[in-house]
């Protein structure tokens, strides 16, 4: 039965791969025509608020702010807002008791990955690494105590930076006052408390603390606003390759695996839309008109991944997504343990697609082809994400145990064909779009094959884990 299931899923994925290759070629041709025919145009003077939600982002928030200040330096109509959360201060105080454990773990030379996971609520990653450099010091207990005592929260770091650089007219800071909540709560706090003037001409933009949009981003966004006459939603899609050279082989494979999803279901499907295909918005890199965002009720807080929910809402309301061709580069997790928890969060909301479907139906009392297409595609993706690696490994093990060379050969060749079709064209598209050379394509495909074969570790963890709160991805 599992063998039949494997070949059914694999057949769909091979067809998907061929379809993907065809659409990549169409996208490239379409994009080349746009480039050839594009003329310099007058930029629309729409207002944009770039919102950066933060929770324990001490290590990177200043470099991110510097990057966005450089991007927006020539635009008076674009402001930056950092929204921190009281949850960070609350959790730091709550977990201070771990300080004594930290001292012992430093002395016992505990692995850095375990320390980051265990102590990230009281110290940042860089602070933990600084401590480990001094682990042989006789005063290590005092060093740890001083580090914890003098550690600053993201809110404090942002306030000091704005004050010292006199950036009050360019960078705003808001602080979500509750001890609980998720990123969507912070985003809604800004939506409900910031003074947006002329909401139909004001865009609410979201970026993560590790986002690195290219220098062409703002110009493309403004051109898209003008060309499409104030579109409701604009999306910059992303690729987790900004730290490519610091990733291990398997983590490079997962970076390509995630990039494949971003480019296929995001960039390509939004450029060449179809009602039966899954097109999604991702929270970071999204620009949505304030009047539209308020009309749909802001960001959903019931589900861990507010962007999956919003993708469905936009589909049901037939709101198109206007993509820009420039990618946002972001970091990929450096450790498999962190990626597993990150993927578990994504799968939890994806797994609840039927629940999302019912919730939205109760509000709208109607079903259309858009909503059905979204649900069918989401169910298919869930089955592939969770089931394909299990079915493939089962097939290979059974073939080896039974010494069935035929099944082993056919299963392996069809699986590798699927990898080549799905990821080969995406790697080339990723390089062309990001202007970054990733290296030897054969090696990258091997890394991606390994990652795809264990890609369901996040979904499995999501189903068996007893943790009932959203996991914060550690930088």
ROLUMVO-373085 format. One record per residue (C-alpha): x, y, z; residue number from 1. Coordinates in nm, 3 decimals. Example, Ala and Ser with C-alpha at 12.3 -4.5 7.8 and 13.67 -1.06 7.14 Angstrom:
% ROLUMVO-373085
[atom [1.230, -0.450, 0.780], 1] [atom [1.367, -0.106, 0.714], 2] 
END
This chain:
% ROLUMVO-373085
[atom [0.000, 0.000, 0.000], 1] [atom [0.281, 0.240, 0.092], 2] [atom [0.457, 0.147, -0.232], 3] [atom [0.146, 0.245, -0.431], 4] [atom [0.114, 0.568, -0.230], 5] [atom [0.479, 0.650, -0.298], 6] [atom [0.441, 0.620, -0.673], 7] [atom [0.114, 0.816, -0.671], 8] [atom [0.275, 1.104, -0.483], 9] [atom [0.592, 1.082, -0.690], 10] [atom [0.394, 1.084, -1.014], 11] [atom [0.219, 1.403, -0.907], 12] [atom [0.554, 1.557, -0.810], 13] [atom [0.713, 1.468, -1.144], 14] [atom [0.419, 1.626, -1.324], 15] [atom [0.461, 1.920, -1.088], 16] [atom [0.831, 1.934, -1.174], 17] [atom [0.762, 1.942, -1.549], 18] [atom [0.497, 2.209, -1.488], 19] [atom [0.747, 2.403, -1.275], 20] [atom [1.014, 2.388, -1.548], 21] [atom [0.763, 2.512, -1.805], 22] [atom [0.655, 2.802, -1.584], 23] [atom [1.015, 2.898, -1.501], 24] [atom [1.082, 2.925, -1.875], 25] [atom [0.762, 3.130, -1.918], 26] [atom [0.861, 3.353, -1.627], 27] [atom [1.207, 3.415, -1.770], 28] [atom [1.064, 3.502, -2.113], 29] [atom [0.799, 3.726, -1.954], 30] [atom [1.058, 3.897, -1.732], 31] [atom [1.298, 3.956, -2.023], 32] [atom [1.024, 4.125, -2.224], 33] [atom [0.939, 4.349, -1.932], 34] [atom [1.305, 4.443, -1.894], 35] [atom [1.343, 4.518, -2.263], 36] [atom [1.027, 4.728, -2.276], 37] [atom [1.063, 4.905, -1.943], 38] [atom [1.110, 5.281, -1.940], 39] [atom [1.202, 5.512, -1.657], 40] [atom [0.877, 5.640, -1.512], 41] [atom [0.766, 5.895, -1.261], 42] [atom [0.753, 5.744, -0.911], 43] [atom [0.425, 5.759, -0.724], 44] [atom [0.441, 5.953, -0.397], 45] [atom [0.259, 5.693, -0.187], 46] [atom [0.346, 5.667, 0.178], 47] [atom [0.501, 5.349, 0.317], 48] [atom [0.558, 5.240, 0.674], 49] [atom [0.817, 4.961, 0.698], 50] [atom [0.744, 4.766, 1.017], 51] [atom [1.009, 4.540, 1.169], 52] [atom [0.870, 4.322, 1.453], 53] [atom [1.135, 4.210, 1.701], 54] [atom [1.167, 3.950, 1.974], 55] [atom [1.522, 3.896, 2.103], 56] [atom [1.693, 4.046, 1.799], 57] [atom [1.980, 4.218, 1.983], 58] [atom [2.248, 4.071, 1.756], 59] [atom [2.120, 4.202, 1.425], 60] [atom [1.864, 4.480, 1.470], 61] [atom [2.116, 4.766, 1.438], 62] [atom [2.271, 4.633, 1.118], 63] [atom [1.918, 4.580, 0.981], 64] [atom [1.818, 4.936, 1.068], 65] [atom [2.133, 5.069, 0.901], 66] [atom [2.047, 4.872, 0.590], 67] [atom [1.690, 5.006, 0.574], 68] [atom [1.804, 5.361, 0.645], 69] [atom [2.036, 5.337, 0.347], 70] [atom [1.755, 5.194, 0.129], 71] [atom [1.511, 5.470, 0.219], 72] [atom [1.750, 5.765, 0.254], 73] [atom [1.619, 5.938, -0.059], 74] [atom [1.249, 5.895, 0.019], 75] [atom [1.079, 6.130, 0.263], 76] [atom [0.752, 5.941, 0.223], 77] [atom [0.894, 5.615, 0.363], 78] [atom [0.937, 5.566, 0.737], 79] [atom [1.071, 5.277, 0.945], 80] [atom [0.908, 5.146, 1.261], 81] [atom [1.053, 4.887, 1.498], 82] [atom [0.796, 4.718, 1.718], 83] [atom [0.941, 4.535, 2.019], 84] [atom [0.746, 4.342, 2.280], 85] [atom [0.715, 4.330, 2.657], 86] [atom [0.729, 3.952, 2.618], 87] [atom [1.108, 3.981, 2.577], 88] [atom [1.153, 4.161, 2.912], 89] [atom [0.905, 3.932, 3.084], 90] [atom [1.074, 3.612, 2.966], 91] [atom [1.419, 3.741, 3.053], 92] [atom [1.314, 3.795, 3.414], 93] [atom [1.124, 3.467, 3.422], 94] [atom [1.427, 3.262, 3.315], 95] [atom [1.699, 3.437, 3.515], 96] [atom [1.712, 3.131, 3.739], 97] [atom [1.897, 2.954, 3.454], 98] [atom [2.204, 3.166, 3.525], 99] [atom [2.355, 2.904, 3.758], 100] [atom [2.296, 2.629, 3.500], 101] [atom [2.469, 2.847, 3.243], 102] [atom [2.781, 2.874, 3.457], 103] [atom [2.804, 2.496, 3.488], 104] [atom [2.737, 2.435, 3.119], 105] [atom [3.013, 2.679, 3.023], 106] [atom [3.257, 2.498, 3.252], 107] [atom [3.149, 2.161, 3.111], 108] [atom [3.198, 2.282, 2.751], 109] [atom [2.838, 2.209, 2.645], 110] [atom [2.774, 2.232, 2.269], 111] [atom [2.697, 2.586, 2.151], 112] [atom [2.378, 2.475, 1.970], 113] [atom [2.232, 2.339, 2.294], 114] [atom [2.333, 2.649, 2.485], 115] [atom [2.173, 2.884, 2.233], 116] [atom [1.847, 2.688, 2.249], 117] [atom [1.847, 2.670, 2.630], 118] [atom [1.961, 3.022, 2.721], 119] [atom [1.841, 3.243, 2.434], 120] [atom [1.580, 3.405, 2.659], 121] [atom [1.842, 3.558, 2.891], 122] [atom [2.136, 3.615, 2.654], 123] [atom [2.175, 3.670, 2.283], 124] [atom [2.369, 3.433, 2.060], 125] [atom [2.666, 3.671, 2.037], 126] [atom [2.675, 3.717, 2.414], 127] [atom [2.682, 3.341, 2.465], 128] [atom [2.963, 3.308, 2.213], 129] [atom [3.156, 3.584, 2.393], 130] [atom [3.124, 3.394, 2.720], 131] [atom [3.246, 3.071, 2.563], 132] [atom [3.563, 3.248, 2.446], 133] [atom [3.644, 3.308, 2.813], 134] [atom [3.537, 2.968, 2.947], 135] [atom [3.887, 2.892, 3.081], 136] [atom [3.899, 3.214, 3.280], 137] [atom [3.913, 3.160, 3.657], 138] [atom [3.648, 3.428, 3.705], 139] [atom [3.397, 3.271, 3.466], 140] [atom [3.117, 3.285, 3.727], 141] [atom [3.158, 3.661, 3.762], 142] [atom [3.186, 3.701, 3.385], 143] [atom [2.852, 3.521, 3.335], 144] [atom [2.685, 3.728, 3.607], 145] [atom [2.806, 4.056, 3.457], 146] [atom [2.703, 3.949, 3.109], 147] [atom [2.350, 3.869, 3.222], 148] [atom [2.327, 4.183, 3.435], 149] [atom [2.444, 4.416, 3.157], 150] [atom [2.258, 4.246, 2.874], 151] [atom [2.024, 4.487, 2.695], 152] [atom [1.687, 4.403, 2.547], 153] [atom [1.607, 4.480, 2.185], 154] [atom [1.383, 4.765, 2.298], 155] [atom [1.666, 4.930, 2.490], 156] [atom [1.913, 4.889, 2.204], 157] [atom [1.669, 5.042, 1.954], 158] [atom [1.584, 5.336, 2.179], 159] [atom [1.951, 5.415, 2.240], 160] [atom [2.029, 5.392, 1.868], 161] [atom [1.746, 5.627, 1.767], 162] [atom [1.841, 5.875, 2.039], 163] [atom [2.217, 5.871, 1.973], 164] [atom [2.174, 5.917, 1.596], 165] [atom [1.882, 6.161, 1.630], 166] [atom [1.664, 5.952, 1.401], 167] [atom [1.327, 6.034, 1.557], 168] [atom [1.193, 6.174, 1.228], 169] [atom [1.290, 5.864, 1.029], 170] [atom [1.272, 5.567, 1.267], 171] [atom [0.981, 5.514, 1.503], 172] [atom [0.971, 5.270, 1.793], 173] [atom [0.658, 5.115, 1.941], 174] [atom [0.651, 4.863, 2.225], 175] [atom [0.378, 4.599, 2.244], 176] [atom [0.281, 4.610, 2.614], 177] [atom [0.161, 4.252, 2.676], 178] [atom [0.366, 3.963, 2.816], 179] [atom [0.205, 3.713, 2.580], 180] [atom [0.127, 3.708, 2.210], 181] [atom [0.293, 3.636, 1.878], 182] [atom [0.431, 3.849, 1.596], 183] [atom [0.084, 3.910, 1.454], 184] [atom [-0.015, 4.076, 1.783], 185] [atom [0.277, 4.318, 1.749], 186] [atom [0.181, 4.396, 1.390], 187] [atom [-0.183, 4.458, 1.485], 188] [atom [-0.070, 4.684, 1.770], 189] [atom [0.104, 4.907, 1.515], 190] [atom [-0.194, 4.890, 1.278], 191] [atom [-0.433, 5.003, 1.552], 192] [atom [-0.212, 5.269, 1.716], 193] [atom [-0.008, 5.433, 1.441], 194] [atom [-0.155, 5.747, 1.285], 195] [atom [-0.197, 5.653, 0.919], 196] [atom [-0.304, 5.949, 0.707], 197] [atom [-0.492, 5.876, 0.383], 198] [atom [-0.515, 5.499, 0.438], 199] [atom [-0.597, 5.426, 0.074], 200] [atom [-0.260, 5.572, -0.024], 201] [atom [-0.061, 5.428, 0.267], 202] [atom [0.117, 5.093, 0.254], 203] [atom [0.190, 4.881, 0.558], 204] [atom [0.508, 4.684, 0.491], 205] [atom [0.657, 4.403, 0.701], 206] [atom [1.015, 4.281, 0.715], 207] [atom [1.192, 4.049, 0.957], 208] [atom [1.489, 4.155, 1.166], 209] [atom [1.720, 3.952, 0.938], 210] [atom [1.574, 4.082, 0.609], 211] [atom [1.817, 4.222, 0.352], 212] [atom [1.616, 4.368, 0.062], 213] [atom [1.832, 4.469, -0.234], 214] [atom [1.901, 4.832, -0.322], 215] [atom [1.647, 4.817, -0.608], 216] [atom [1.360, 4.715, -0.381], 217] [atom [1.209, 5.054, -0.299], 218] [atom [1.234, 5.177, -0.657], 219] [atom [1.059, 4.862, -0.781], 220] [atom [0.788, 4.892, -0.517], 221] [atom [0.710, 5.253, -0.611], 222] [atom [0.706, 5.168, -0.982], 223] [atom [0.469, 4.880, -0.911], 224] [atom [0.240, 5.112, -0.717], 225] [atom [0.228, 5.357, -1.007], 226] [atom [0.201, 5.098, -1.286], 227] [atom [-0.079, 4.904, -1.117], 228] [atom [-0.263, 5.212, -0.989], 229] [atom [-0.243, 5.159, -0.615], 230] [atom [-0.262, 4.777, -0.602], 231] [atom [-0.395, 4.628, -0.283], 232] [atom [-0.105, 4.389, -0.219], 233] [atom [0.255, 4.393, -0.337], 234] [atom [0.493, 4.114, -0.246], 235] [atom [0.869, 4.084, -0.246], 236] [atom [0.956, 3.716, -0.226], 237] [atom [1.264, 3.590, -0.050], 238] [atom [1.544, 3.337, -0.057], 239] [atom [1.725, 3.219, 0.260], 240] [atom [2.076, 3.243, 0.118], 241] [atom [2.225, 3.559, 0.272], 242] [atom [2.444, 3.338, 0.497], 243] [atom [2.508, 3.075, 0.227], 244] [atom [2.884, 3.052, 0.286], 245] [atom [2.831, 2.981, 0.657], 246] [atom [2.598, 2.685, 0.600], 247] [atom [2.689, 2.317, 0.611], 248] [atom [2.614, 2.094, 0.312], 249] [atom [2.280, 1.970, 0.447], 250] [atom [2.172, 2.320, 0.550], 251] [atom [2.254, 2.450, 0.202], 252] [atom [2.023, 2.178, 0.075], 253] [atom [1.746, 2.303, 0.301], 254] [atom [1.809, 2.662, 0.187], 255] [atom [1.745, 2.549, -0.173], 256] [atom [1.444, 2.343, -0.058], 257] [atom [1.287, 2.654, 0.099], 258] [atom [1.386, 2.877, -0.193], 259] [atom [1.206, 2.635, -0.426], 260] [atom [0.882, 2.691, -0.236], 261] [atom [0.927, 3.071, -0.232], 262] [atom [1.000, 3.098, -0.604], 263] [atom [0.753, 2.837, -0.732], 264] [atom [0.446, 2.914, -0.525], 265] [atom [0.529, 3.279, -0.477], 266] [atom [0.725, 3.458, -0.745], 267] [atom [0.624, 3.245, -1.046], 268] [atom [0.261, 3.174, -0.953], 269] [atom [0.191, 3.538, -0.872], 270] [atom [0.351, 3.651, -1.200], 271] [atom [0.155, 3.392, -1.400], 272] [atom [-0.160, 3.350, -1.187], 273] [atom [-0.408, 3.064, -1.210], 274] [atom [-0.711, 3.001, -0.990], 275] [atom [-0.622, 2.636, -0.939], 276] [atom [-0.264, 2.704, -0.837], 277] [atom [-0.145, 2.794, -0.489], 278] [atom [-0.019, 3.151, -0.464], 279] [atom [0.083, 3.281, -0.128], 280] [atom [0.198, 3.593, 0.049], 281] [atom [0.473, 3.567, 0.304], 282] [atom [0.468, 3.803, 0.601], 283] [atom [0.806, 3.961, 0.540], 284] [atom [0.838, 4.157, 0.217], 285] [atom [0.464, 4.221, 0.194], 286] [atom [0.323, 4.566, 0.120], 287] [atom [-0.051, 4.592, 0.180], 288] [atom [-0.266, 4.901, 0.162], 289] [atom [-0.376, 5.007, 0.509], 290] [atom [-0.743, 5.039, 0.415], 291] [atom [-0.739, 4.684, 0.275], 292] [atom [-0.555, 4.545, 0.578], 293] [atom [-0.806, 4.698, 0.817], 294] [atom [-1.099, 4.579, 0.607], 295] [atom [-0.987, 4.215, 0.625], 296] [atom [-0.938, 4.244, 1.001], 297] [atom [-0.562, 4.289, 1.026], 298] [atom [-0.324, 4.000, 1.091], 299] [atom [-0.470, 3.673, 1.215], 300] [atom [-0.360, 3.579, 1.569], 301] [atom [-0.547, 3.250, 1.600], 302] [atom [-0.292, 3.060, 1.390], 303] [atom [0.084, 3.055, 1.433], 304] [atom [0.157, 3.149, 1.070], 305] [atom [-0.052, 3.455, 0.994], 306] [atom [0.072, 3.465, 0.633], 307] [atom [-0.075, 3.122, 0.545], 308] [atom [-0.411, 3.243, 0.674], 309] [atom [-0.380, 3.573, 0.486], 310] [atom [-0.296, 3.388, 0.164], 311] [atom [-0.631, 3.215, 0.190], 312] [atom [-0.825, 3.532, 0.277], 313] [atom [-0.678, 3.714, -0.023], 314] [atom [-0.765, 3.421, -0.250], 315] [atom [-1.126, 3.406, -0.131], 316] [atom [-1.165, 3.781, -0.187], 317] [atom [-0.999, 3.757, -0.530], 318] [atom [-0.731, 4.010, -0.434], 319] [atom [-0.433, 3.968, -0.670], 320] [atom [-0.074, 3.974, -0.552], 321] [atom [0.157, 4.207, -0.745], 322] [atom [0.511, 4.069, -0.718], 323] [atom [0.837, 4.249, -0.778], 324] [atom [1.124, 4.063, -0.943], 325] [atom [1.392, 4.160, -0.691], 326] [atom [1.434, 3.910, -0.408], 327] [atom [1.475, 3.975, -0.041], 328] [atom [1.770, 3.779, 0.094], 329] [atom [1.738, 3.641, 0.445], 330] [atom [1.925, 3.403, 0.672], 331] [atom [1.873, 3.029, 0.676], 332] [atom [1.903, 2.844, 1.009], 333] [atom [2.257, 2.717, 1.060], 334] [atom [2.154, 2.416, 1.268], 335] [atom [1.919, 2.132, 1.183], 336] [atom [1.763, 2.140, 1.531], 337] [atom [1.658, 2.504, 1.483], 338] [atom [1.527, 2.442, 1.131], 339] [atom [1.323, 2.145, 1.258], 340] [atom [1.139, 2.365, 1.507], 341] [atom [1.093, 2.640, 1.249], 342] [atom [0.939, 2.396, 1.001], 343] [atom [0.722, 2.251, 1.277], 344] [atom [0.563, 2.594, 1.328], 345] [atom [0.493, 2.629, 0.955], 346] [atom [0.346, 2.280, 0.929], 347] [atom [0.118, 2.329, 1.228], 348] [atom [-0.073, 2.606, 1.052], 349] [atom [-0.053, 2.430, 0.714], 350] [atom [-0.195, 2.116, 0.876], 351] [atom [-0.492, 2.323, 0.997], 352] [atom [-0.593, 2.425, 0.642], 353] [atom [-0.938, 2.266, 0.675], 354] [atom [-0.992, 2.457, 0.997], 355] [atom [-0.891, 2.781, 0.820], 356] [atom [-1.128, 2.693, 0.535], 357] [atom [-1.418, 2.651, 0.782], 358] [atom [-1.334, 2.969, 0.976], 359] [atom [-1.332, 3.187, 0.665], 360] [atom [-1.651, 3.019, 0.535], 361] [atom [-1.833, 3.106, 0.860], 362] [atom [-1.743, 3.472, 0.806], 363] [atom [-1.819, 3.495, 0.434], 364] [atom [-2.080, 3.220, 0.386], 365] [atom [-1.956, 3.146, 0.035], 366] [atom [-1.716, 2.918, -0.149], 367] [atom [-1.560, 2.994, -0.487], 368] [atom [-1.308, 2.833, -0.721], 369] [atom [-1.028, 3.033, -0.562], 370] [atom [-1.096, 2.898, -0.216], 371] [atom [-1.137, 2.539, -0.335], 372] [atom [-0.815, 2.559, -0.536], 373] [atom [-0.628, 2.688, -0.230], 374] [atom [-0.755, 2.409, -0.005], 375] [atom [-0.687, 2.130, -0.257], 376] [atom [-0.334, 2.253, -0.320], 377] [atom [-0.266, 2.295, 0.052], 378] [atom [-0.381, 1.938, 0.120], 379] [atom [-0.163, 1.811, -0.163], 380] [atom [0.140, 1.997, -0.033], 381] [atom [0.084, 1.866, 0.320], 382] [atom [0.066, 1.509, 0.193], 383] [atom [0.382, 1.553, -0.012], 384] [atom [0.572, 1.733, 0.265], 385] [atom [0.490, 1.473, 0.527], 386] [atom [0.445, 1.155, 0.323], 387] [atom [0.689, 1.157, 0.031], 388] [atom [1.012, 1.113, 0.235], 389] [atom [0.854, 0.831, 0.440], 390] [atom [0.722, 0.654, 0.131], 391] [atom [1.053, 0.689, -0.053], 392] [atom [1.266, 0.558, 0.235], 393] [atom [1.020, 0.272, 0.295], 394] [atom [1.033, 0.175, -0.073], 395] [atom [1.414, 0.178, -0.077], 396] [atom [1.441, -0.028, 0.243], 397] [atom [1.187, -0.288, 0.123], 398] [atom [1.362, -0.315, -0.216], 399] [atom [1.700, -0.372, -0.046], 400] [atom [1.563, -0.628, 0.202], 401] [atom [1.392, -0.819, -0.080], 402] [atom [1.693, -0.774, -0.308], 403] [atom [1.461, -0.634, -0.572], 404] [atom [1.699, -0.440, -0.796], 405] [atom [1.418, -0.343, -1.035], 406] [atom [1.210, -0.156, -0.776], 407] [atom [1.525, -0.005, -0.623], 408] [atom [1.640, 0.128, -0.961], 409] [atom [1.301, 0.259, -1.071], 410] [atom [1.229, 0.423, -0.735], 411] [atom [1.570, 0.591, -0.720], 412] [atom [1.567, 0.712, -1.080], 413] [atom [1.215, 0.854, -1.061], 414] [atom [1.294, 1.025, -0.731], 415] [atom [1.612, 1.181, -0.873], 416] [atom [1.419, 1.286, -1.183], 417] [atom [1.173, 1.467, -0.959], 418] [atom [1.461, 1.642, -0.777], 419] [atom [1.624, 1.748, -1.104], 420] [atom [1.299, 1.880, -1.251], 421] [atom [1.184, 2.065, -0.939], 422] [atom [1.514, 2.206, -0.818], 423] [atom [1.743, 2.223, -1.121], 424] [atom [1.555, 2.505, -1.289], 425] [atom [1.492, 2.679, -0.955], 426] [atom [1.866, 2.690, -0.874], 427] [atom [1.934, 2.864, -1.204], 428] [atom [1.641, 3.103, -1.152], 429] [atom [1.764, 3.176, -0.799], 430] [atom [2.109, 3.266, -0.924], 431] [atom [1.972, 3.487, -1.202], 432] [atom [1.731, 3.666, -0.972], 433] [atom [1.961, 3.711, -0.673], 434] [atom [2.277, 3.777, -0.880], 435] [atom [2.462, 3.538, -0.648], 436] [atom [2.665, 3.241, -0.771], 437] [atom [2.602, 2.944, -0.544], 438] [atom [2.879, 2.715, -0.671], 439] [atom [2.892, 2.364, -0.815], 440] [atom [2.538, 2.275, -0.932], 441] [atom [2.594, 1.899, -0.905], 442] [atom [2.696, 1.928, -0.540], 443] [atom [2.405, 2.159, -0.465], 444] [atom [2.162, 1.906, -0.616], 445] [atom [2.317, 1.635, -0.398], 446] [atom [2.274, 1.854, -0.090], 447] [atom [1.914, 1.927, -0.192], 448] [atom [1.840, 1.556, -0.248], 449] [atom [1.958, 1.481, 0.106], 450] [atom [1.752, 1.767, 0.247], 451] [atom [1.439, 1.668, 0.053], 452] [atom [1.472, 1.309, 0.176], 453] [atom [1.450, 1.422, 0.541], 454] [atom [1.238, 1.731, 0.478], 455] [atom [0.951, 1.597, 0.690], 456] [atom [1.143, 1.615, 1.019], 457] [atom [0.965, 1.943, 1.096], 458] [atom [0.615, 1.806, 1.028], 459] [atom [0.692, 1.493, 1.232], 460] [atom [0.818, 1.705, 1.521], 461] [atom [0.507, 1.922, 1.495], 462] [atom [0.278, 1.621, 1.539], 463] [atom [0.468, 1.450, 1.823], 464] [atom [0.591, 1.753, 2.018], 465] [atom [0.413, 1.844, 2.338], 466] [atom [0.515, 2.208, 2.304], 467] [atom [0.200, 2.420, 2.270], 468] [atom [0.353, 2.760, 2.203], 469] [atom [0.499, 2.915, 1.892], 470] [atom [0.871, 2.859, 1.854], 471] [atom [1.082, 3.169, 1.801], 472] [atom [1.347, 3.104, 1.533], 473] [atom [1.689, 3.165, 1.683], 474] [atom [1.927, 3.363, 1.463], 475] 
END
